[in-house]
Amino acid sequence: MDKDRMIGKWTEIKGHLQEAYGDLTDDEIEQAKGDRNQLEGVMQQKLGKTKDEARAAVDQILNKV
């Protein structure tokens, strides 16, 4: 998903992220708004995921929207 589509669907993506990963705060999710790499980085730091795990998690969320 390109950055423009990600920004356009951000509210929906954010909801799926909060549902799946309750440990992520609104502020942490909003930091990454529309930036996949930043979102993956937040997930790595906050949830202790590897880069590949974070990428797969983001892919899974994006496939839902």
C-alpha positions in Angstrom: 0.0 0.0 0.0 1.5 3.4 -1.0 1.8 6.2 1.5 -1.2 8.3 0.0 -3.6 5.3 0.4 -2.2 4.6 3.8 -2.9 8.1 5.0 -6.4 8.0 3.4 -7.2 4.9 5.3 -5.3 5.8 8.5 -8.3 5.8 10.8 -9.2 2.3 9.8 -5.6 1.1 10.0 -5.2 2.7 13.4 -8.3 0.9 14.7 -7.0 -2.4 13.5 -3.6 -1.7 15.1 -5.2 -0.8 18.5 -7.4 -3.9 18.4 -4.5 -6.2 17.6 -1.8 -4.5 19.6 -3.3 -2.9 22.7 0.1 -2.1 24.1 0.6 0.6 21.4 -0.6 4.0 22.5 -2.5 6.5 20.4 0.6 8.8 20.4 2.9 6.0 19.2 0.6 5.1 16.4 0.0 8.7 15.4 3.8 9.2 15.2 3.9 6.8 12.3 0.9 8.2 10.5 1.2 7.0 6.9 4.8 6.0 7.2 5.1 2.2 7.1 8.8 2.2 8.1 8.2 4.3 11.1 5.2 2.1 12.1 7.4 -1.0 11.8 10.0 0.7 14.0 7.5 1.5 16.7 6.3 -2.0 16.7 9.8 -3.3 17.0 10.6 -1.1 19.9 7.4 -1.3 21.8 6.4 -4.9 21.2 9.9 -6.4 21.0 9.3 -7.7 17.4 12.1 -8.4 15.0 12.1 -6.4 11.7 10.6 -9.4 9.8 7.9 -9.9 12.5 7.0 -6.2 12.4 6.8 -6.2 8.6 4.6 -9.2 8.7 2.3 -7.7 11.3 2.0 -4.5 9.3 1.3 -6.5 6.2 -1.5 -8.4 8.0 -3.1 -5.2 9.2 -2.9 -3.5 5.7 -4.4 -6.6 4.1 -7.5 -6.1 6.3 -8.2 -2.7 4.9 
